[in-house]
């Protein structure tokens, strides 16, 4: 037994601490169905022995009291190396409160912190502990909000291409009459060889989605159409998937919380590529279970947002296509975290020079954004 493993054996989780931070945007943003002006991150720290693991999620500040009232009692005192047992205990603890939605996101933040803690206790990079299938994770630049002017759209998408990212995604669906022009602006900004992706966030009807794909996306050489209709409309997603022009893949799944949500999408034949978000689907433990379901169905997986949280688990996920390098989360992670993921050559790579997930909370910088 190595000294690190020996030192970590029988170390119990001594406490969980949760804090919520709200980072205002430079300017309000919108997509096909929502508008927002800030990014809320809930950060959890899990302590055992002399080590502290850090995890986080994006979403409602309501995650914080859930961590304090339901999850901490279920986790504190447990073996810090037995993350799966803690995960099962957290899901059970949320049964009566509702184990999906906000509860799943709170579980995710704790699970990420526990995996980081375990890797630090063992003195291993998290990717190494998770048994990586790859050493780098392809990314796509994501933003292109419907609130942007054409000039702003050009600058943002063009900047990702200049960074060496070979694929970008834009939002559509809020003002369908404006989208043909906006898609043309996007294609002009990125050039002919960069993959163009579109996300409607469930804003369109089935017929409108098919017409948009045929009349706008296909002529622009788009390769991805995300949530053309609501992800709850499994029949509609399947119908659109079957009728999309050749070369355009249909994607959905970012709002999945439990394994059954993803199983339903796959059983319905609703997607060409399944999305999952480690900060929503109950953390790394849940994310790798979703990845296994994708593998069993022969469907690729794309990770949604929160790039820094995803890098290490994405290295371990089979059939991974890529990871979303989402503008708002990139900005929040740069402000709040020490060690945010940064792309090189169109990929993110885990930091193998330090144990754990490779990031810490920058307390002094984060304090100004804390929700008291």
C-alpha positions as a LaTeX table, in Angstrom:
\begin{tabular}{lrrr}
\hline
Residue & $x$ (\AA) & $y$ (\AA) & $z$ (\AA) \\
\hline
Unk1 & 0.00 & 0.00 & 0.00 \\
Unk2 & 1.38 & 3.38 & $-0.99$ \\
Unk3 & 1.95 & 6.03 & 1.72 \\
Unk4 & $-0.80$ & 8.20 & 0.20 \\
Unk5 & $-3.35$ & 5.39 & 0.27 \\
Unk6 & $-2.33$ & 4.38 & 3.77 \\
Unk7 & $-2.72$ & 7.95 & 5.03 \\
Unk8 & $-6.14$ & 8.29 & 3.40 \\
Unk9 & $-7.58$ & 5.02 & 4.72 \\
Unk10 & $-10.39$ & 5.44 & 7.25 \\
Unk11 & $-10.49$ & 9.21 & 6.82 \\
Unk12 & $-14.04$ & 10.45 & 7.32 \\
Unk13 & $-15.71$ & 13.52 & 5.85 \\
Unk14 & $-15.65$ & 16.00 & 8.71 \\
Unk15 & $-17.80$ & 18.80 & 7.25 \\
Unk16 & $-19.47$ & 20.29 & 4.20 \\
Unk17 & $-19.65$ & 24.02 & 3.60 \\
Unk18 & $-21.74$ & 25.65 & 0.87 \\
Unk19 & $-21.63$ & 29.21 & $-0.43$ \\
Unk20 & $-23.57$ & 30.91 & $-3.23$ \\
Unk21 & $-22.10$ & 33.52 & $-5.57$ \\
Unk22 & $-23.83$ & 35.72 & $-8.14$ \\
Unk23 & $-21.74$ & 37.23 & $-10.93$ \\
Unk24 & $-23.47$ & 40.00 & $-12.93$ \\
Unk25 & $-23.09$ & 39.80 & $-16.69$ \\
Unk26 & $-21.52$ & 42.60 & $-18.71$ \\
Unk27 & $-24.87$ & 42.90 & $-20.47$ \\
Unk28 & $-28.20$ & 41.00 & $-20.23$ \\
Unk29 & $-28.47$ & 37.91 & $-22.44$ \\
Unk30 & $-31.22$ & 35.78 & $-23.98$ \\
Unk31 & $-31.75$ & 32.58 & $-25.91$ \\
Unk32 & $-34.83$ & 31.15 & $-27.59$ \\
Unk33 & $-36.91$ & 30.93 & $-24.41$ \\
Unk34 & $-35.15$ & 32.69 & $-21.50$ \\
Unk35 & $-33.49$ & 35.95 & $-20.45$ \\
Unk36 & $-30.93$ & 36.45 & $-17.68$ \\
Unk37 & $-28.54$ & 39.06 & $-16.29$ \\
Unk38 & $-26.28$ & 37.11 & $-13.94$ \\
Unk39 & $-24.65$ & 33.75 & $-13.30$ \\
Unk40 & $-25.17$ & 32.00 & $-9.95$ \\
Unk41 & $-22.58$ & 29.46 & $-8.79$ \\
Unk42 & $-22.99$ & 27.37 & $-5.64$ \\
Unk43 & $-19.64$ & 26.16 & $-4.32$ \\
Unk44 & $-19.29$ & 23.25 & $-1.89$ \\
Unk45 & $-16.17$ & 22.42 & 0.11 \\
Unk46 & $-15.82$ & 18.94 & 1.62 \\
Unk47 & $-13.22$ & 18.42 & 4.34 \\
Unk48 & $-11.49$ & 15.26 & 5.56 \\
Unk49 & $-8.23$ & 15.11 & 7.45 \\
Unk50 & $-6.01$ & 17.92 & 6.21 \\
Unk51 & $-7.58$ & 18.07 & 2.73 \\
Unk52 & $-10.47$ & 20.02 & 1.24 \\
Unk53 & $-12.29$ & 19.10 & $-1.98$ \\
Unk54 & $-14.11$ & 21.72 & $-4.03$ \\
Unk55 & $-17.19$ & 21.24 & $-6.20$ \\
Unk56 & $-19.81$ & 23.51 & $-7.70$ \\
Unk57 & $-22.99$ & 23.80 & $-9.69$ \\
Unk58 & $-24.79$ & 26.53 & $-11.58$ \\
Unk59 & $-28.42$ & 27.25 & $-10.80$ \\
Unk60 & $-30.65$ & 28.41 & $-8.00$ \\
Unk61 & $-29.30$ & 29.70 & $-4.71$ \\
Unk62 & $-31.79$ & 27.23 & $-3.22$ \\
Unk63 & $-29.08$ & 24.59 & $-3.66$ \\
Unk64 & $-27.22$ & 25.99 & $-0.68$ \\
Unk65 & $-29.86$ & 25.29 & 2.03 \\
Unk66 & $-30.38$ & 21.84 & 0.52 \\
Unk67 & $-26.71$ & 21.08 & 1.02 \\
Unk68 & $-26.83$ & 22.35 & 4.59 \\
Unk69 & $-30.13$ & 20.78 & 5.66 \\
Unk70 & $-30.29$ & 17.47 & 3.77 \\
Unk71 & $-26.96$ & 16.55 & 2.21 \\
Unk72 & $-24.46$ & 17.43 & 4.93 \\
Unk73 & $-26.16$ & 15.16 & 7.51 \\
Unk74 & $-26.14$ & 12.34 & 4.95 \\
Unk75 & $-22.44$ & 12.71 & 4.12 \\
Unk76 & $-20.54$ & 13.96 & 7.19 \\
Unk77 & $-18.97$ & 11.06 & 9.07 \\
Unk78 & $-18.81$ & 8.80 & 6.02 \\
Unk79 & $-15.63$ & 7.31 & 4.57 \\
Unk80 & $-14.16$ & 10.02 & 2.33 \\
Unk81 & $-13.00$ & 7.39 & $-0.17$ \\
Unk82 & $-16.47$ & 5.82 & $-0.57$ \\
Unk83 & $-18.00$ & 8.43 & $-2.88$ \\
Unk84 & $-20.63$ & 6.09 & $-4.37$ \\
Unk85 & $-22.01$ & 5.30 & $-0.92$ \\
Unk86 & $-22.27$ & 8.99 & $-0.11$ \\
Unk87 & $-24.00$ & 9.60 & $-3.45$ \\
Unk88 & $-26.62$ & 6.94 & $-2.73$ \\
Unk89 & $-27.19$ & 8.42 & 0.72 \\
Unk90 & $-27.71$ & 11.90 & $-0.73$ \\
Unk91 & $-30.25$ & 10.69 & $-3.29$ \\
Unk92 & $-32.15$ & 8.87 & $-0.54$ \\
Unk93 & $-32.03$ & 11.94 & 1.73 \\
Unk94 & $-33.77$ & 14.00 & $-0.96$ \\
Unk95 & $-36.60$ & 11.55 & $-1.58$ \\
Unk96 & $-39.36$ & 13.43 & 0.17 \\
Unk97 & $-38.08$ & 16.86 & $-0.88$ \\
Unk98 & $-37.87$ & 15.77 & $-4.53$ \\
Unk99 & $-34.66$ & 14.15 & $-5.73$ \\
Unk100 & $-34.52$ & 15.83 & $-9.16$ \\
Unk101 & $-34.19$ & 19.45 & $-10.24$ \\
Unk102 & $-32.58$ & 21.66 & $-7.62$ \\
Unk103 & $-31.82$ & 18.65 & $-5.42$ \\
Unk104 & $-29.92$ & 16.92 & $-8.23$ \\
Unk105 & $-27.86$ & 20.08 & $-8.76$ \\
Unk106 & $-27.07$ & 20.29 & $-5.03$ \\
Unk107 & $-26.06$ & 16.63 & $-5.05$ \\
Unk108 & $-23.84$ & 17.37 & $-8.05$ \\
Unk109 & $-21.92$ & 20.10 & $-6.21$ \\
Unk110 & $-21.29$ & 17.81 & $-3.23$ \\
Unk111 & $-20.36$ & 14.84 & $-5.43$ \\
Unk112 & $-17.83$ & 16.95 & $-7.34$ \\
Unk113 & $-16.34$ & 18.09 & $-4.04$ \\
Unk114 & $-16.14$ & 14.50 & $-2.77$ \\
Unk115 & $-14.38$ & 13.25 & $-5.90$ \\
Unk116 & $-11.92$ & 16.14 & $-5.70$ \\
Unk117 & $-11.38$ & 15.36 & $-2.02$ \\
Unk118 & $-10.79$ & 11.66 & $-2.69$ \\
Unk119 & $-8.23$ & 12.41 & $-5.40$ \\
Unk120 & $-6.42$ & 14.88 & $-3.14$ \\
Unk121 & $-6.34$ & 12.38 & $-0.27$ \\
Unk122 & $-4.80$ & 9.80 & $-2.61$ \\
Unk123 & $-2.40$ & 12.33 & $-4.13$ \\
Unk124 & $-3.72$ & 11.72 & $-7.65$ \\
Unk125 & $-5.04$ & 13.94 & $-10.43$ \\
Unk126 & $-8.77$ & 13.27 & $-10.67$ \\
Unk127 & $-8.53$ & 12.16 & $-14.30$ \\
Unk128 & $-5.99$ & 9.51 & $-13.30$ \\
Unk129 & $-8.26$ & 8.29 & $-10.49$ \\
Unk130 & $-11.22$ & 8.07 & $-12.87$ \\
Unk131 & $-9.18$ & 5.98 & $-15.38$ \\
Unk132 & $-8.97$ & 8.18 & $-18.47$ \\
Unk133 & $-9.85$ & 7.03 & $-21.97$ \\
Unk134 & $-8.26$ & 10.17 & $-23.47$ \\
Unk135 & $-5.87$ & 12.91 & $-22.49$ \\
Unk136 & $-7.70$ & 15.85 & $-24.08$ \\
Unk137 & $-11.32$ & 16.94 & $-24.49$ \\
Unk138 & $-12.47$ & 18.65 & $-27.72$ \\
Unk139 & $-14.52$ & 21.80 & $-27.09$ \\
Unk140 & $-16.88$ & 24.08 & $-28.96$ \\
Unk141 & $-17.34$ & 27.79 & $-28.33$ \\
Unk142 & $-20.87$ & 28.49 & $-27.12$ \\
Unk143 & $-22.80$ & 31.75 & $-26.84$ \\
Unk144 & $-24.11$ & 33.64 & $-29.84$ \\
Unk145 & $-27.01$ & 34.91 & $-27.77$ \\
Unk146 & $-30.18$ & 36.22 & $-29.42$ \\
Unk147 & $-29.66$ & 39.50 & $-27.55$ \\
Unk148 & $-26.44$ & 40.19 & $-29.46$ \\
Unk149 & $-26.06$ & 42.65 & $-32.30$ \\
Unk150 & $-24.61$ & 41.33 & $-35.52$ \\
Unk151 & $-21.28$ & 42.97 & $-34.67$ \\
Unk152 & $-21.22$ & 41.33 & $-31.22$ \\
Unk153 & $-22.06$ & 37.96 & $-32.76$ \\
Unk154 & $-19.24$ & 38.32 & $-35.27$ \\
Unk155 & $-16.71$ & 39.27 & $-32.59$ \\
Unk156 & $-17.57$ & 36.46 & $-30.20$ \\
Unk157 & $-17.69$ & 33.64 & $-32.73$ \\
Unk158 & $-14.67$ & 34.94 & $-34.58$ \\
Unk159 & $-12.68$ & 35.13 & $-31.33$ \\
Unk160 & $-13.23$ & 31.41 & $-30.68$ \\
Unk161 & $-11.97$ & 30.56 & $-34.13$ \\
Unk162 & $-8.89$ & 32.70 & $-33.50$ \\
Unk163 & $-8.33$ & 30.69 & $-30.30$ \\
Unk164 & $-8.14$ & 27.54 & $-32.39$ \\
Unk165 & $-11.61$ & 26.20 & $-31.54$ \\
Unk166 & $-12.94$ & 24.53 & $-34.72$ \\
Unk167 & $-16.64$ & 24.52 & $-33.83$ \\
Unk168 & $-19.05$ & 27.18 & $-32.49$ \\
Unk169 & $-22.68$ & 27.32 & $-31.38$ \\
Unk170 & $-25.24$ & 30.12 & $-31.52$ \\
Unk171 & $-28.71$ & 30.62 & $-30.07$ \\
Unk172 & $-31.78$ & 30.79 & $-32.32$ \\
Unk173 & $-35.56$ & 30.79 & $-32.00$ \\
Unk174 & $-36.45$ & 34.01 & $-30.17$ \\
Unk175 & $-37.19$ & 36.01 & $-33.34$ \\
Unk176 & $-37.39$ & 33.39 & $-36.11$ \\
Unk177 & $-37.66$ & 36.04 & $-38.81$ \\
Unk178 & $-34.23$ & 37.38 & $-37.80$ \\
Unk179 & $-32.50$ & 34.00 & $-37.64$ \\
Unk180 & $-31.70$ & 33.57 & $-41.35$ \\
Unk181 & $-29.72$ & 36.82 & $-41.25$ \\
Unk182 & $-28.04$ & 35.93 & $-37.96$ \\
Unk183 & $-27.01$ & 32.49 & $-39.23$ \\
Unk184 & $-25.54$ & 34.10 & $-42.34$ \\
Unk185 & $-23.61$ & 36.56 & $-40.14$ \\
Unk186 & $-22.28$ & 33.67 & $-38.07$ \\
Unk187 & $-21.15$ & 31.68 & $-41.09$ \\
Unk188 & $-19.42$ & 34.71 & $-42.56$ \\
Unk189 & $-17.64$ & 35.37 & $-39.24$ \\
Unk190 & $-16.23$ & 31.86 & $-38.82$ \\
Unk191 & $-15.48$ & 30.98 & $-42.42$ \\
Unk192 & $-16.43$ & 27.91 & $-44.43$ \\
Unk193 & $-14.43$ & 25.23 & $-42.59$ \\
Unk194 & $-15.61$ & 25.72 & $-38.98$ \\
Unk195 & $-18.49$ & 23.59 & $-37.68$ \\
Unk196 & $-21.60$ & 25.70 & $-37.09$ \\
Unk197 & $-24.07$ & 24.60 & $-34.42$ \\
Unk198 & $-27.51$ & 26.01 & $-33.48$ \\
Unk199 & $-29.51$ & 25.79 & $-30.24$ \\
Unk200 & $-33.21$ & 26.74 & $-30.09$ \\
Unk201 & $-33.70$ & 25.88 & $-26.40$ \\
Unk202 & $-37.05$ & 24.32 & $-27.24$ \\
Unk203 & $-38.47$ & 27.52 & $-28.76$ \\
Unk204 & $-39.88$ & 26.14 & $-32.01$ \\
Unk205 & $-42.82$ & 24.04 & $-33.11$ \\
Unk206 & $-42.12$ & 20.80 & $-34.94$ \\
Unk207 & $-43.02$ & 22.21 & $-38.34$ \\
Unk208 & $-41.09$ & 25.44 & $-37.76$ \\
Unk209 & $-38.03$ & 23.49 & $-36.67$ \\
Unk210 & $-38.06$ & 21.32 & $-39.77$ \\
Unk211 & $-38.53$ & 24.32 & $-42.05$ \\
Unk212 & $-35.68$ & 26.17 & $-40.31$ \\
Unk213 & $-33.36$ & 23.21 & $-40.67$ \\
Unk214 & $-34.18$ & 22.79 & $-44.36$ \\
Unk215 & $-34.22$ & 26.46 & $-45.37$ \\
Unk216 & $-31.54$ & 27.98 & $-43.12$ \\
Unk217 & $-29.29$ & 25.48 & $-41.36$ \\
Unk218 & $-28.63$ & 23.12 & $-44.25$ \\
Unk219 & $-27.67$ & 25.88 & $-46.73$ \\
Unk220 & $-25.33$ & 27.33 & $-44.06$ \\
Unk221 & $-23.62$ & 23.96 & $-43.61$ \\
Unk222 & $-24.70$ & 23.59 & $-39.97$ \\
Unk223 & $-23.94$ & 20.25 & $-38.33$ \\
Unk224 & $-25.92$ & 20.42 & $-35.05$ \\
Unk225 & $-29.48$ & 21.37 & $-34.09$ \\
Unk226 & $-30.04$ & 21.37 & $-30.33$ \\
Unk227 & $-33.46$ & 21.22 & $-28.70$ \\
Unk228 & $-35.46$ & 22.42 & $-31.71$ \\
Unk229 & $-38.51$ & 21.58 & $-29.60$ \\
Unk230 & $-38.80$ & 20.95 & $-25.86$ \\
Unk231 & $-36.75$ & 18.05 & $-24.60$ \\
Unk232 & $-39.96$ & 16.78 & $-23.00$ \\
Unk233 & $-41.41$ & 16.26 & $-26.49$ \\
Unk234 & $-39.79$ & 12.90 & $-27.19$ \\
Unk235 & $-42.09$ & 12.18 & $-30.12$ \\
Unk236 & $-41.30$ & 15.55 & $-31.65$ \\
Unk237 & $-37.56$ & 15.14 & $-31.23$ \\
Unk238 & $-37.71$ & 11.71 & $-32.88$ \\
Unk239 & $-39.81$ & 13.04 & $-35.77$ \\
Unk240 & $-37.40$ & 15.94 & $-36.37$ \\
Unk241 & $-34.33$ & 13.70 & $-36.04$ \\
Unk242 & $-35.68$ & 11.35 & $-38.69$ \\
Unk243 & $-36.43$ & 14.22 & $-41.11$ \\
Unk244 & $-33.43$ & 16.51 & $-40.63$ \\
Unk245 & $-31.31$ & 17.18 & $-43.72$ \\
Unk246 & $-28.27$ & 14.92 & $-44.06$ \\
Unk247 & $-25.30$ & 16.14 & $-42.06$ \\
Unk248 & $-27.26$ & 17.77 & $-39.22$ \\
Unk249 & $-27.35$ & 15.94 & $-35.89$ \\
Unk250 & $-30.10$ & 16.46 & $-33.34$ \\
Unk251 & $-29.03$ & 16.90 & $-29.70$ \\
Unk252 & $-30.82$ & 17.17 & $-26.36$ \\
Unk253 & $-30.42$ & 16.10 & $-22.74$ \\
Unk254 & $-28.96$ & 19.09 & $-20.89$ \\
Unk255 & $-31.99$ & 19.17 & $-18.57$ \\
Unk256 & $-31.63$ & 15.53 & $-17.53$ \\
Unk257 & $-31.26$ & 15.02 & $-13.79$ \\
Unk258 & $-31.56$ & 11.27 & $-13.18$ \\
Unk259 & $-30.41$ & 8.31 & $-15.28$ \\
Unk260 & $-34.00$ & 7.56 & $-16.28$ \\
Unk261 & $-34.26$ & 10.97 & $-18.02$ \\
Unk262 & $-31.45$ & 10.02 & $-20.38$ \\
Unk263 & $-32.69$ & 6.47 & $-20.83$ \\
Unk264 & $-36.04$ & 7.83 & $-22.05$ \\
Unk265 & $-34.36$ & 10.01 & $-24.66$ \\
Unk266 & $-32.31$ & 7.10 & $-25.92$ \\
Unk267 & $-35.15$ & 4.58 & $-25.86$ \\
Unk268 & $-37.23$ & 7.02 & $-27.92$ \\
Unk269 & $-34.48$ & 7.33 & $-30.52$ \\
Unk270 & $-34.77$ & 11.07 & $-29.98$ \\
Unk271 & $-31.13$ & 12.16 & $-30.39$ \\
Unk272 & $-28.07$ & 11.63 & $-32.53$ \\
Unk273 & $-25.89$ & 12.89 & $-29.68$ \\
Unk274 & $-26.95$ & 12.96 & $-26.03$ \\
Unk275 & $-26.07$ & 15.88 & $-23.77$ \\
Unk276 & $-25.45$ & 15.67 & $-20.04$ \\
Unk277 & $-24.32$ & 18.23 & $-17.49$ \\
Unk278 & $-22.15$ & 17.08 & $-14.57$ \\
Unk279 & $-23.53$ & 19.97 & $-12.47$ \\
Unk280 & $-27.13$ & 18.84 & $-13.06$ \\
Unk281 & $-27.09$ & 15.04 & $-13.36$ \\
Unk282 & $-25.89$ & 14.49 & $-9.78$ \\
Unk283 & $-22.19$ & 15.02 & $-10.31$ \\
Unk284 & $-19.39$ & 12.86 & $-11.62$ \\
Unk285 & $-21.02$ & 9.72 & $-10.24$ \\
Unk286 & $-24.20$ & 10.46 & $-12.20$ \\
Unk287 & $-22.34$ & 11.71 & $-15.29$ \\
Unk288 & $-20.31$ & 8.52 & $-15.68$ \\
Unk289 & $-23.48$ & 6.45 & $-15.31$ \\
Unk290 & $-25.04$ & 8.47 & $-18.13$ \\
Unk291 & $-21.89$ & 7.91 & $-20.17$ \\
Unk292 & $-22.27$ & 4.17 & $-19.64$ \\
Unk293 & $-25.90$ & 4.32 & $-20.82$ \\
Unk294 & $-24.77$ & 6.16 & $-23.96$ \\
Unk295 & $-22.12$ & 3.54 & $-24.57$ \\
Unk296 & $-24.69$ & 0.76 & $-24.23$ \\
Unk297 & $-26.90$ & 2.48 & $-26.83$ \\
Unk298 & $-24.04$ & 3.27 & $-29.21$ \\
Unk299 & $-24.74$ & 7.03 & $-28.96$ \\
Unk300 & $-22.12$ & 9.73 & $-28.47$ \\
Unk301 & $-22.15$ & 12.01 & $-25.42$ \\
Unk302 & $-21.59$ & 15.78 & $-25.37$ \\
Unk303 & $-20.97$ & 17.56 & $-22.06$ \\
Unk304 & $-23.01$ & 20.68 & $-21.35$ \\
Unk305 & $-21.40$ & 23.88 & $-19.98$ \\
Unk306 & $-19.31$ & 24.20 & $-16.75$ \\
Unk307 & $-16.07$ & 23.48 & $-18.64$ \\
Unk308 & $-13.73$ & 23.39 & $-15.64$ \\
Unk309 & $-15.92$ & 20.90 & $-13.78$ \\
Unk310 & $-16.16$ & 18.64 & $-16.83$ \\
Unk311 & $-12.55$ & 18.27 & $-17.94$ \\
Unk312 & $-11.50$ & 15.35 & $-15.72$ \\
Unk313 & $-14.73$ & 13.28 & $-15.95$ \\
Unk314 & $-14.90$ & 13.86 & $-19.71$ \\
Unk315 & $-11.49$ & 12.23 & $-20.02$ \\
Unk316 & $-13.03$ & 9.07 & $-18.53$ \\
Unk317 & $-16.32$ & 9.03 & $-20.48$ \\
Unk318 & $-16.63$ & 6.57 & $-23.38$ \\
Unk319 & $-18.01$ & 7.81 & $-26.72$ \\
Unk320 & $-17.41$ & 11.45 & $-25.81$ \\
Unk321 & $-17.86$ & 13.85 & $-28.73$ \\
Unk322 & $-17.07$ & 17.22 & $-27.15$ \\
Unk323 & $-17.58$ & 19.69 & $-24.30$ \\
Unk324 & $-19.38$ & 23.04 & $-24.36$ \\
Unk325 & $-17.07$ & 26.01 & $-23.70$ \\
Unk326 & $-19.94$ & 28.27 & $-22.62$ \\
Unk327 & $-19.23$ & 32.00 & $-22.47$ \\
Unk328 & $-20.98$ & 32.79 & $-19.16$ \\
Unk329 & $-19.42$ & 29.89 & $-17.28$ \\
Unk330 & $-15.98$ & 30.55 & $-18.71$ \\
Unk331 & $-16.27$ & 34.10 & $-17.40$ \\
Unk332 & $-17.56$ & 33.05 & $-13.94$ \\
Unk333 & $-14.91$ & 30.37 & $-13.51$ \\
Unk334 & $-12.14$ & 32.81 & $-14.42$ \\
Unk335 & $-13.42$ & 35.20 & $-11.73$ \\
Unk336 & $-14.10$ & 32.69 & $-8.95$ \\
Unk337 & $-11.68$ & 29.81 & $-9.43$ \\
Unk338 & $-7.94$ & 29.33 & $-9.30$ \\
Unk339 & $-7.10$ & 26.97 & $-12.16$ \\
Unk340 & $-10.00$ & 27.44 & $-14.62$ \\
Unk341 & $-9.77$ & 25.32 & $-17.75$ \\
Unk342 & $-8.36$ & 27.07 & $-20.82$ \\
Unk343 & $-8.41$ & 25.65 & $-24.37$ \\
Unk344 & $-5.35$ & 24.96 & $-26.47$ \\
Unk345 & $-5.62$ & 23.58 & $-29.97$ \\
Unk346 & $-9.39$ & 23.27 & $-29.66$ \\
Unk347 & $-9.18$ & 21.06 & $-26.55$ \\
Unk348 & $-9.14$ & 21.26 & $-22.77$ \\
Unk349 & $-6.63$ & 19.11 & $-20.92$ \\
Unk350 & $-6.66$ & 18.11 & $-17.25$ \\
Unk351 & $-3.93$ & 19.51 & $-15.06$ \\
Unk352 & $-1.95$ & 16.39 & $-14.15$ \\
Unk353 & 0.62 & 18.35 & $-12.15$ \\
Unk354 & $-1.59$ & 18.64 & $-9.06$ \\
Unk355 & $-3.86$ & 16.23 & $-7.17$ \\
Unk356 & $-7.62$ & 16.54 & $-7.45$ \\
Unk357 & $-9.67$ & 18.34 & $-10.08$ \\
Unk358 & $-7.11$ & 21.09 & $-10.55$ \\
Unk359 & $-9.02$ & 24.09 & $-9.22$ \\
Unk360 & $-9.70$ & 25.92 & $-5.96$ \\
Unk361 & $-12.03$ & 28.70 & $-4.87$ \\
Unk362 & $-10.35$ & 32.12 & $-4.97$ \\
Unk363 & $-11.83$ & 33.27 & $-1.70$ \\
Unk364 & $-10.63$ & 36.87 & $-1.70$ \\
Unk365 & $-11.84$ & 37.49 & $-5.25$ \\
Unk366 & $-15.08$ & 35.58 & $-4.77$ \\
Unk367 & $-16.12$ & 37.42 & $-1.62$ \\
Unk368 & $-17.53$ & 40.42 & $-3.49$ \\
Unk369 & $-19.98$ & 38.14 & $-5.33$ \\
Unk370 & $-21.19$ & 36.12 & $-2.33$ \\
Unk371 & $-24.92$ & 36.00 & $-1.66$ \\
Unk372 & $-25.30$ & 36.48 & 2.08 \\
\hline
\end{tabular}
